[in-house]
């Protein structure tokens, strides 16, 4: 079913864009925009490369492999999923599998894309592709030695408390783990097909 179109069009119209700064990591621009009421002004727009991350569940589907790491920009420690930027010419699924193996040493038996989202949709364009992996087998040690302090199989039952305590703050990790919790809750709901 197609979503119902609004009676009035609320799209902002872009009349042009100029770049203020650009590198391979970020591009900052000003866009000449016009609002539906006719107002016209310049609005900041930030481009960043797309990323992919993976929730690797253990064989019981009750624990996820998380990395405890420091992020210097906000100066915080938090639990995150393995993931990284998509290289040119690489698919999101290839990035997810590669980053999982580089950062944890695990190779998944299956990999399924569950969602793509924009973490700061009003100002930044930076698609995040979230994958769910099952049946991972350790094939070696992590090769990315600066990515984390430690990794741990964290029970999904602890995730809500970790979010509440501020120990999970990364947007990709939040979206991915909340998706997994929603799916597992739906599968356990009365009347669901799963036992």
C-alpha positions in Angstrom: 0.0 0.0 0.0 1.4 3.4 -1.0 1.6 6.0 1.7 -1.0 8.7 1.4 0.4 11.9 -0.1 0.0 15.0 2.0 -2.5 17.6 0.8 0.2 20.2 0.7 3.8 19.6 -0.4 6.2 20.3 2.4 9.4 19.5 0.5 12.3 21.9 0.7 13.7 22.8 -2.7 17.4 22.9 -3.3 18.5 25.6 -5.8 22.2 24.9 -5.6 25.1 23.9 -3.4 28.6 25.1 -2.8 31.4 23.2 -1.0 33.2 24.9 1.9 35.5 22.0 2.8 36.1 18.5 1.4 38.3 15.5 2.2 37.8 11.8 1.7 36.2 11.7 5.2 33.8 14.6 5.1 32.4 17.3 2.9 30.8 20.4 4.2 28.6 22.5 2.0 26.0 25.2 2.0 22.7 24.6 0.1 20.5 27.3 -1.2 17.1 26.1 0.0 13.6 27.3 -0.3 10.8 26.3 2.2 7.2 25.7 1.1 6.2 29.1 2.5 8.7 30.8 0.2 11.5 31.5 2.7 14.9 31.1 1.1 18.3 30.7 2.9 21.5 28.7 3.0 21.5 25.5 5.1 24.6 23.5 6.1 24.9 20.0 4.6 27.5 17.4 5.6 28.4 14.4 3.5 30.2 11.4 5.1 31.0 8.0 3.5 28.5 5.2 4.1 29.3 2.6 6.8 28.3 -1.0 7.6 28.1 -2.8 10.9 27.2 -6.2 12.1 25.4 -7.8 15.0 27.1 -11.2 15.4 24.9 -13.5 17.6 26.3 -16.6 19.2 24.8 -20.1 18.5 22.1 -19.6 21.1 21.0 -16.3 19.7 21.2 -14.9 23.2 24.5 -13.0 23.1 26.0 -10.4 20.8 29.7 -9.8 20.2 30.5 -6.2 21.3 33.7 -4.1 21.4 34.5 -1.9 24.3 36.2 1.2 22.9 37.0 4.8 23.4 35.8 7.5 21.1 38.1 10.6 21.3 35.7 13.1 19.7 33.0 12.9 22.5 35.7 11.5 24.9 33.6 8.5 25.9 33.9 4.7 26.4 31.1 2.6 25.1 30.1 -0.8 23.7 29.9 -0.9 19.9 29.4 -3.3 17.1 32.2 -4.1 14.6 31.9 -2.1 11.5 33.5 0.6 9.3 33.4 2.6 6.1 32.5 1.1 2.8 35.5 1.2 0.4 35.0 2.3 -3.1 33.7 -0.5 -5.3 32.8 -2.6 -2.2 29.3 -3.7 -1.3 27.8 -3.0 2.1 27.7 -6.7 2.9 31.3 -7.2 1.9 32.3 -4.3 4.2 30.3 -5.8 7.0 31.9 -9.2 6.7 35.4 -7.7 6.2 35.1 -5.4 9.2 33.8 -8.2 11.4 36.7 -10.4 10.6 39.3 -7.6 10.9 38.0 -6.3 14.2 37.1 -9.6 15.9 38.7 -12.5 14.0 35.2 -14.0 13.4 33.8 -15.0 10.0 30.0 -15.4 9.9 28.1 -18.4 8.5 25.2 -16.1 7.4 24.9 -12.4 6.9 21.5 -10.7 6.4 20.9 -6.9 5.9 18.2 -5.8 8.3 18.1 -2.0 7.9 19.7 1.1 6.4 19.3 4.3 8.3 20.6 7.9 8.3 21.9 8.8 11.8 21.5 12.6 11.5 19.1 13.0 8.6 18.4 16.7 9.0 22.0 17.9 8.4 24.2 14.9 7.5 24.0 12.3 4.8 25.8 9.1 5.9 23.9 5.9 5.2 24.5 3.2 7.8 23.9 -0.4 6.7 23.1 -2.8 9.6 23.6 -6.6 9.2 22.7 -9.6 11.3 25.2 -12.5 11.4 24.8 -15.9 12.9 27.0 -18.9 13.4 30.3 -17.0 13.4 33.5 -19.0 13.7 36.8 -17.5 14.9 39.3 -17.8 12.1 42.1 -15.8 13.7 43.0 -12.9 15.9 41.8 -9.4 15.2 44.1 -7.6 12.7 42.8 -4.1 13.7 44.7 -3.7 16.9 43.6 -0.1 17.6 39.9 -0.6 17.3 39.0 -1.7 20.9 40.1 -2.3 24.5 38.4 -5.6 24.6 35.6 -7.7 23.1 32.9 -9.6 24.9 29.9 -11.8 24.3 27.2 -9.6 25.9 23.8 -11.2 26.8 21.0 -9.5 24.9 19.2 -9.5 28.3 21.7 -6.8 29.4 21.3 -4.5 26.4 18.5 -2.4 27.8 20.4 -1.7 31.0 23.6 -0.9 29.0 21.6 1.6 27.0 20.0 3.2 30.1 23.4 3.5 31.8 25.0 5.2 28.8 27.3 2.3 28.0 25.9 2.0 24.5 25.8 5.3 22.7 26.8 4.6 19.1 23.8 5.1 16.8 24.5 2.1 14.7 24.9 -0.1 17.7 21.7 1.2 19.2 19.6 0.8 16.0 21.0 -2.7 15.4 20.6 -4.1 18.9 17.1 -2.5 19.4 16.2 -4.2 16.1 17.4 -7.6 17.3 15.5 -7.1 20.6 12.3 -6.2 18.8 12.6 -9.2 16.5 13.3 -11.6 19.5 10.4 -10.1 21.4 8.1 -10.4 18.5 9.1 -14.1 18.0 8.3 -14.7 21.7 5.0 -12.9 21.7 1.8 -14.9 22.3 0.4 -16.2 19.1 3.8 -15.9 17.2 4.8 -18.8 15.0 8.0 -19.4 16.8 7.9 -21.6 19.9 
